[in-house]
Amino acid sequence: MINHRQSSDQGVQARAFMHDIDRVFPNTAWAGGCKSWYLDARGHNIALWVGPSLAYRWRLWRARTRDYVMG
């Protein structure tokens, strides 16, 4: 079983990650103002990766083992 470990800087990192996504999202085709499953009630992107797929793969290439409890 693998459990996610809460690190002290995890909230800071998560907010920085979402800031990057939110900064780029308005310049995408997905920001056309429609109602869809990938936008919450405020129109906030909750599901889409807004960059190139290679950038997504690069960020997720390796999980940081210090963020997980294995066992």
GUZA-195210 format. One record per atom (N, C-alpha, C): x, y, z; atom name; residue in one letter; residue number from 1. Coordinates in steps of 0.2 Angstrom, whole numbers. Layout:
REM residues N
<<X, Y, Z>, 'CA', 'a', NUM>
...
***
This chain:
REM residues 71
<<4, -6, 0>, 'N', 'm', 1>
<<0, 0, 0>, 'CA', 'm', 1>
<<4, 6, 0>, 'C', 'm', 1>
<<2, 11, -4>, 'N', 'i', 2>
<<6, 18, -4>, 'CA', 'i', 2>
<<2, 23, -1>, 'C', 'i', 2>
<<4, 27, 3>, 'N', 'n', 3>
<<0, 32, 6>, 'CA', 'n', 3>
<<4, 39, 5>, 'C', 'n', 3>
<<1, 44, 3>, 'N', 'h', 4>
<<4, 50, 2>, 'CA', 'h', 4>
<<6, 54, 9>, 'C', 'h', 4>
<<12, 56, 9>, 'N', 'r', 5>
<<14, 59, 15>, 'CA', 'r', 5>
<<14, 67, 15>, 'C', 'r', 5>
<<11, 70, 20>, 'N', 'q', 6>
<<11, 77, 20>, 'CA', 'q', 6>
<<17, 80, 22>, 'C', 'q', 6>
<<20, 84, 18>, 'N', 's', 7>
<<27, 87, 19>, 'CA', 's', 7>
<<25, 95, 21>, 'C', 's', 7>
<<30, 98, 25>, 'N', 's', 8>
<<29, 104, 28>, 'CA', 's', 8>
<<28, 110, 22>, 'C', 's', 8>
<<31, 108, 16>, 'N', 'd', 9>
<<31, 113, 11>, 'CA', 'd', 9>
<<26, 111, 5>, 'C', 'd', 9>
<<22, 106, 7>, 'N', 'q', 10>
<<18, 104, 1>, 'CA', 'q', 10>
<<13, 109, -1>, 'C', 'q', 10>
<<10, 112, 4>, 'N', 'g', 11>
<<5, 117, 3>, 'CA', 'g', 11>
<<8, 123, -2>, 'C', 'g', 11>
<<14, 125, 0>, 'N', 'v', 12>
<<17, 130, -4>, 'CA', 'v', 12>
<<18, 128, -11>, 'C', 'v', 12>
<<21, 122, -12>, 'N', 'q', 13>
<<22, 119, -18>, 'CA', 'q', 13>
<<16, 118, -22>, 'C', 'q', 13>
<<10, 116, -19>, 'N', 'a', 14>
<<4, 115, -23>, 'CA', 'a', 14>
<<1, 122, -25>, 'C', 'a', 14>
<<2, 127, -21>, 'N', 'r', 15>
<<-1, 133, -23>, 'CA', 'r', 15>
<<3, 136, -29>, 'C', 'r', 15>
<<10, 135, -29>, 'N', 'a', 16>
<<14, 137, -34>, 'CA', 'a', 16>
<<13, 134, -40>, 'C', 'a', 16>
<<11, 127, -40>, 'N', 'f', 17>
<<9, 123, -46>, 'CA', 'f', 17>
<<3, 126, -49>, 'C', 'f', 17>
<<-2, 127, -45>, 'N', 'm', 18>
<<-9, 130, -47>, 'CA', 'm', 18>
<<-8, 137, -50>, 'C', 'm', 18>
<<-4, 141, -47>, 'N', 'h', 19>
<<-3, 147, -49>, 'CA', 'h', 19>
<<0, 147, -57>, 'C', 'h', 19>
<<5, 143, -58>, 'N', 'd', 20>
<<7, 142, -65>, 'CA', 'd', 20>
<<2, 140, -70>, 'C', 'd', 20>
<<-2, 135, -67>, 'N', 'i', 21>
<<-8, 133, -72>, 'CA', 'i', 21>
<<-13, 138, -73>, 'C', 'i', 21>
<<-15, 142, -68>, 'N', 'd', 22>
<<-20, 147, -68>, 'CA', 'd', 22>
<<-17, 153, -73>, 'C', 'd', 22>
<<-10, 154, -72>, 'N', 'r', 23>
<<-7, 159, -76>, 'CA', 'r', 23>
<<-8, 158, -84>, 'C', 'r', 23>
<<-7, 152, -86>, 'N', 'v', 24>
<<-7, 150, -93>, 'CA', 'v', 24>
<<-14, 148, -95>, 'C', 'v', 24>
<<-19, 146, -91>, 'N', 'f', 25>
<<-25, 144, -93>, 'CA', 'f', 25>
<<-29, 149, -98>, 'C', 'f', 25>
<<-29, 155, -96>, 'N', 'p', 26>
<<-33, 160, -100>, 'CA', 'p', 26>
<<-31, 161, -107>, 'C', 'p', 26>
<<-25, 159, -109>, 'N', 'n', 27>
<<-22, 159, -116>, 'CA', 'n', 27>
<<-24, 153, -119>, 'C', 'n', 27>
<<-28, 148, -117>, 'N', 't', 28>
<<-29, 142, -120>, 'CA', 't', 28>
<<-36, 142, -123>, 'C', 't', 28>
<<-37, 137, -128>, 'N', 'a', 29>
<<-44, 136, -131>, 'CA', 'a', 29>
<<-49, 134, -126>, 'C', 'a', 29>
<<-47, 131, -120>, 'N', 'w', 30>
<<-51, 129, -115>, 'CA', 'w', 30>
<<-55, 135, -111>, 'C', 'w', 30>
<<-52, 140, -112>, 'N', 'a', 31>
<<-55, 146, -108>, 'CA', 'a', 31>
<<-60, 150, -112>, 'C', 'a', 31>
<<-64, 147, -116>, 'N', 'g', 32>
<<-69, 150, -120>, 'CA', 'g', 32>
<<-75, 152, -116>, 'C', 'g', 32>
<<-76, 151, -110>, 'N', 'g', 33>
<<-82, 153, -106>, 'CA', 'g', 33>
<<-88, 148, -106>, 'C', 'g', 33>
<<-87, 142, -109>, 'N', 'c', 34>
<<-92, 137, -109>, 'CA', 'c', 34>
<<-92, 133, -102>, 'C', 'c', 34>
<<-98, 130, -101>, 'N', 'k', 35>
<<-98, 126, -95>, 'CA', 'k', 35>
<<-97, 119, -96>, 'C', 'k', 35>
<<-92, 116, -92>, 'N', 's', 36>
<<-90, 109, -94>, 'CA', 's', 36>
<<-87, 106, -87>, 'C', 's', 36>
<<-86, 99, -88>, 'N', 'w', 37>
<<-84, 95, -82>, 'CA', 'w', 37>
<<-77, 97, -79>, 'C', 'w', 37>
<<-73, 100, -84>, 'N', 'y', 38>
<<-66, 102, -81>, 'CA', 'y', 38>
<<-66, 109, -78>, 'C', 'y', 38>
<<-72, 113, -78>, 'N', 'l', 39>
<<-72, 119, -74>, 'CA', 'l', 39>
<<-76, 118, -68>, 'C', 'l', 39>
<<-74, 121, -62>, 'N', 'd', 40>
<<-79, 121, -57>, 'CA', 'd', 40>
<<-84, 127, -57>, 'C', 'd', 40>
<<-88, 128, -52>, 'N', 'a', 41>
<<-93, 133, -52>, 'CA', 'a', 41>
<<-91, 140, -53>, 'C', 'a', 41>
<<-85, 141, -52>, 'N', 'r', 42>
<<-82, 148, -53>, 'CA', 'r', 42>
<<-78, 148, -59>, 'C', 'r', 42>
<<-78, 143, -63>, 'N', 'g', 43>
<<-75, 143, -70>, 'CA', 'g', 43>
<<-68, 142, -69>, 'C', 'g', 43>
<<-65, 139, -64>, 'N', 'h', 44>
<<-59, 137, -62>, 'CA', 'h', 44>
<<-57, 131, -65>, 'C', 'h', 44>
<<-51, 130, -69>, 'N', 'n', 45>
<<-49, 124, -71>, 'CA', 'n', 45>
<<-47, 119, -66>, 'C', 'n', 45>
<<-50, 113, -65>, 'N', 'i', 46>
<<-49, 108, -60>, 'CA', 'i', 46>
<<-46, 102, -63>, 'C', 'i', 46>
<<-46, 101, -70>, 'N', 'a', 47>
<<-44, 95, -72>, 'CA', 'a', 47>
<<-39, 95, -78>, 'C', 'a', 47>
<<-38, 100, -81>, 'N', 'l', 48>
<<-34, 100, -88>, 'CA', 'l', 48>
<<-27, 102, -87>, 'C', 'l', 48>
<<-23, 99, -90>, 'N', 'w', 49>
<<-16, 101, -90>, 'CA', 'w', 49>
<<-15, 106, -96>, 'C', 'w', 49>
<<-13, 112, -95>, 'N', 'v', 50>
<<-13, 117, -100>, 'CA', 'v', 50>
<<-7, 118, -104>, 'C', 'v', 50>
<<-2, 113, -103>, 'N', 'g', 51>
<<5, 114, -107>, 'CA', 'g', 51>
<<5, 108, -112>, 'C', 'g', 51>
<<11, 108, -115>, 'N', 'p', 52>
<<13, 102, -119>, 'CA', 'p', 52>
<<13, 95, -115>, 'C', 'p', 52>
<<11, 90, -119>, 'N', 's', 53>
<<11, 84, -115>, 'CA', 's', 53>
<<18, 81, -113>, 'C', 's', 53>
<<23, 84, -117>, 'N', 'l', 54>
<<30, 82, -115>, 'CA', 'l', 54>
<<31, 85, -108>, 'C', 'l', 54>
<<29, 91, -107>, 'N', 'a', 55>
<<30, 95, -101>, 'CA', 'a', 55>
<<27, 91, -95>, 'C', 'a', 55>
<<21, 88, -96>, 'N', 'y', 56>
<<17, 85, -91>, 'CA', 'y', 56>
<<21, 78, -89>, 'C', 'y', 56>
<<23, 75, -94>, 'N', 'r', 57>
<<27, 69, -93>, 'CA', 'r', 57>
<<34, 70, -90>, 'C', 'r', 57>
<<37, 76, -91>, 'N', 'w', 58>
<<43, 77, -88>, 'CA', 'w', 58>
<<42, 79, -81>, 'C', 'w', 58>
<<37, 82, -79>, 'N', 'r', 59>
<<36, 84, -72>, 'CA', 'r', 59>
<<34, 77, -68>, 'C', 'r', 59>
<<31, 72, -71>, 'N', 'l', 60>
<<29, 66, -68>, 'CA', 'l', 60>
<<33, 60, -69>, 'C', 'l', 60>
<<39, 62, -72>, 'N', 'w', 61>
<<44, 56, -74>, 'CA', 'w', 61>
<<45, 52, -68>, 'C', 'w', 61>
<<47, 55, -62>, 'N', 'r', 62>
<<49, 51, -56>, 'CA', 'r', 62>
<<45, 54, -50>, 'C', 'r', 62>
<<42, 50, -47>, 'N', 'a', 63>
<<38, 52, -41>, 'CA', 'a', 63>
<<44, 53, -35>, 'C', 'a', 63>
<<43, 58, -31>, 'N', 'r', 64>
<<48, 59, -26>, 'CA', 'r', 64>
<<46, 55, -20>, 'C', 'r', 64>
<<50, 50, -19>, 'N', 't', 65>
<<49, 45, -14>, 'CA', 't', 65>
<<48, 48, -7>, 'C', 't', 65>
<<51, 53, -6>, 'N', 'r', 66>
<<50, 56, 1>, 'CA', 'r', 66>
<<43, 59, 2>, 'C', 'r', 66>
<<39, 59, -3>, 'N', 'd', 67>
<<32, 61, -2>, 'CA', 'd', 67>
<<27, 56, -1>, 'C', 'd', 67>
<<30, 50, -1>, 'N', 'y', 68>
<<26, 44, 0>, 'CA', 'y', 68>
<<28, 39, 5>, 'C', 'y', 68>
<<24, 36, 9>, 'N', 'v', 69>
<<26, 30, 14>, 'CA', 'v', 69>
<<24, 24, 10>, 'C', 'v', 69>
<<29, 20, 9>, 'N', 'm', 70>
<<28, 13, 6>, 'CA', 'm', 70>
<<28, 8, 11>, 'C', 'm', 70>
<<23, 3, 10>, 'N', 'g', 71>
<<23, -2, 15>, 'CA', 'g', 71>
<<16, -5, 16>, 'C', 'g', 71>
***
